[in-house]
Amino acid sequence: DVVMVVTGSHEGGGWRVPGVEYDLTPDRVELQAKLIAASPKFLVLLRRLADYARHNPENLPDEVMAIAQDADAIISSIMGPAE
């Protein structure tokens, strides 16, 4: 028995967890699945925040600017440095 979250456009693509592991920690596996499924939306949100901060630094409080810089660092760690 295998639990699968489809992460690709092909029927066989996806993230799989053995059924035994799922049975041991279903809440953890379900949370992981939800995070994987939501990650494209999170990436869009991080990009929007980082882009806004980059183009409007004078309009943001220091705390928000720090969060935007963290967002930019996360994007770089995923996508590689901007060219």
Contacts in CASP RR format, 6 or more apart in sequence:
PFRMAT RR
TARGET T0000
AUTHOR 0000-0000-0000
METHOD contacts of the structure
MODEL  1
DVVMVVTGSHEGGGWRVPGVEYDLTPDRVELQAKLIAASPKFLVLLRRLA
DYARHNPENLPDEVMAIAQDADAIISSIMGPAE
1 18 0 8 1.000
1 19 0 8 1.000
1 20 0 8 1.000
1 22 0 8 1.000
2 16 0 8 1.000
2 17 0 8 1.000
2 18 0 8 1.000
2 19 0 8 1.000
3 16 0 8 1.000
3 17 0 8 1.000
3 19 0 8 1.000
3 22 0 8 1.000
3 29 0 8 1.000
3 33 0 8 1.000
4 14 0 8 1.000
4 15 0 8 1.000
4 16 0 8 1.000
4 17 0 8 1.000
5 14 0 8 1.000
5 15 0 8 1.000
5 16 0 8 1.000
5 33 0 8 1.000
5 36 0 8 1.000
5 37 0 8 1.000
6 12 0 8 1.000
6 13 0 8 1.000
6 14 0 8 1.000
7 13 0 8 1.000
7 14 0 8 1.000
7 15 0 8 1.000
7 36 0 8 1.000
8 14 0 8 1.000
15 32 0 8 1.000
15 33 0 8 1.000
15 36 0 8 1.000
17 29 0 8 1.000
17 32 0 8 1.000
21 29 0 8 1.000
22 29 0 8 1.000
43 75 0 8 1.000
43 78 0 8 1.000
46 71 0 8 1.000
46 72 0 8 1.000
46 74 0 8 1.000
46 75 0 8 1.000
47 71 0 8 1.000
47 75 0 8 1.000
49 67 0 8 1.000
49 68 0 8 1.000
49 71 0 8 1.000
50 68 0 8 1.000
50 69 0 8 1.000
50 71 0 8 1.000
50 72 0 8 1.000
50 75 0 8 1.000
52 60 0 8 1.000
52 68 0 8 1.000
53 60 0 8 1.000
53 64 0 8 1.000
53 65 0 8 1.000
53 68 0 8 1.000
53 69 0 8 1.000
53 71 0 8 1.000
53 72 0 8 1.000
54 68 0 8 1.000
54 72 0 8 1.000
57 65 0 8 1.000
60 68 0 8 1.000
76 82 0 8 1.000
END
